[in-house]
Amino acid sequence: MNRFYRKYRSVGNYINMLLMFVVLIPMLALSYYNHPSPADDYCYIDTVFKYGWFGAMKLYYTGWTGRYFGIFLNHSNPLLFHSIAGFKVLPVLLIGATIFSFYSLFRHLTPTLSRIAHIGFAGVVFFLFVVKMAGTSEAFYWMAGFVTFTVPSILTLFWIVLVLRWYRQDTQSSKILEGILAAFLVFASIGCSEPNLLTMVLLIGAWWVYRLLYHRKVDGFMVSMLVVALLSCYMFFAAPGNDARIGTNPLGGNIPFSIISSFKMLAKLSYDWLFRTPLLFFSVAWLVVLSRVSEGSRIYFSIPVWYALLMVVGILAAQLFPNYYGVGIDPSPRVINCVYFFFLIGWFYLIGVVFHYFKQRKIDYFHFTVVRYGVLYAILAISIALSFYRSANVNMLYRDWLKGKAAAFDKEMYARYAMLENAKGDIVDLPLIQSKPLSIFVDDDIKTDSTSWWNRCMAGYYGKKVITVKSTESEQKQ
């Protein structure tokens, strides 16, 4: 049995890494064809050119949103430096940071496993994330989208890692440094979006309460994190611009409706993620891994099952709540991406907590024979193959890359830039984009109405008065 398991570990970890690469390679290749979106990306920098960097951020903070850190990042996008190439580099960095955040968290939760095992785990989670996420373009390629959801989700995982490291530090100087970094991550994550604000506040609150109830101590470090979180929340909610985003729908502000809708949506999404992906079979494989981890090395899973369940479900529902409360509608794909991100992490963590609970009580329901190993991995292989084949995201990534749609889009975009830069007058007539690789392109182009916000922002960025749309038979319907 041990020989069989060692063989699985030596081969299985590389298979897990292979899963990561089969979705990672097209995503990295498509980054080469990425461009700034007419939806918001130009607007932020056009505002900077008109009002200055601080003036533009102040304008958004007082007139549109309290997402202060998201405002900072969006008003610092590569267009500020007239760089199109920056939008090709940013997805690569973001995808790398996502994988590294998974790796770092798993490495600190299971420190006795090998680095290859940690990379393999990160590969599995990334594979599952890409296969079933609500939209790849909003997660990794559209800056206005990933700044407010993907970036703070990554920062939150790094915050958890820093907290775990802080409790293991022996020197005061190291604790101070990591405490400052952790405080900054709290400030930054909260300042990106409402779902991440609630995620961070609930995580800190749950950690503080757990330390208080089960360790009988007032955790000064976590109290300091709570203070930073409260100050960050005040900065977020004190923004005059928040009023502009609330009250646009009659159902907005309805607390009972928002709570019920959040849990209903979570139940619907959870069913989809559990039964239409290989997640359940990977969960059994995770139990196999946990069965080889000593009790002392499972210390971070030694919290009450009910507490872990309440924390995970509460955070996931809280991430959906702002959409229903703020504007009374179902969340957008970028919000669903954020929820799925934490669902995967929370799911694997919950399994670890349940496993540890039974092991502590000498209840062994996780006994594996060679035959059971073989059946599990056969089913897992079939499930992976089916999910890969059926995944709309995977099909779209490879189709946009290999069939040339992304390359055609890239060519059209550069032709558009040339028209804008070479136009002698203040009115520029542009064609609509015909090749739309939806794996990287948010389907929101300039409009036939020249007074639309996207047209005005792009015109202002290029120093033109008006951008109109060429009238052609191939024009896309608005």
Secondary structure, 3 states (H helix, E strand, C coil): CHHHHHHHHHHHHHHHHHHHHHHHHHHHHHHCCCCCCCCCHHHHHHHHHHHCHHHHHHHHHHHCCCCHHHHHHHCCCHHHHCCCCHHHHHHHHHHHHHHHHHHHHHHHHCCCCCHHHHHHHHHHHHHHHHHHCCCHHHHHHCHHHHCCCHHHHHHHHHHHHHHHHHCCCCCHHHHHHHHHHHHHHHHHHHCCCHHHHHHHHHHHHHHHHHHHHHCCCCCHHHHHHHHHHHHHHHHHHCCHHHHHHCCCCCCCCCHHHHHHHHHHHHHHHHHHHHHCCCHHHHHHHHHHHHCCCCHHHHHHHCCCHHHHHHHHHHHHHHHHHHHHHHCCCCCCHHHHHHHHHHHHHHHHHHHHHHHHHHHHCCCCCCCCCHHHHHHHHHHHHHHHHHHHHHCHHHHHHHHHHHCCHHHHHHHHHHHHHHHHHHCCCCEEEECCCCCCCCCCCCCCCCCCCCCCHHHHHHHHHCCCCEEEECCCCCCCCC
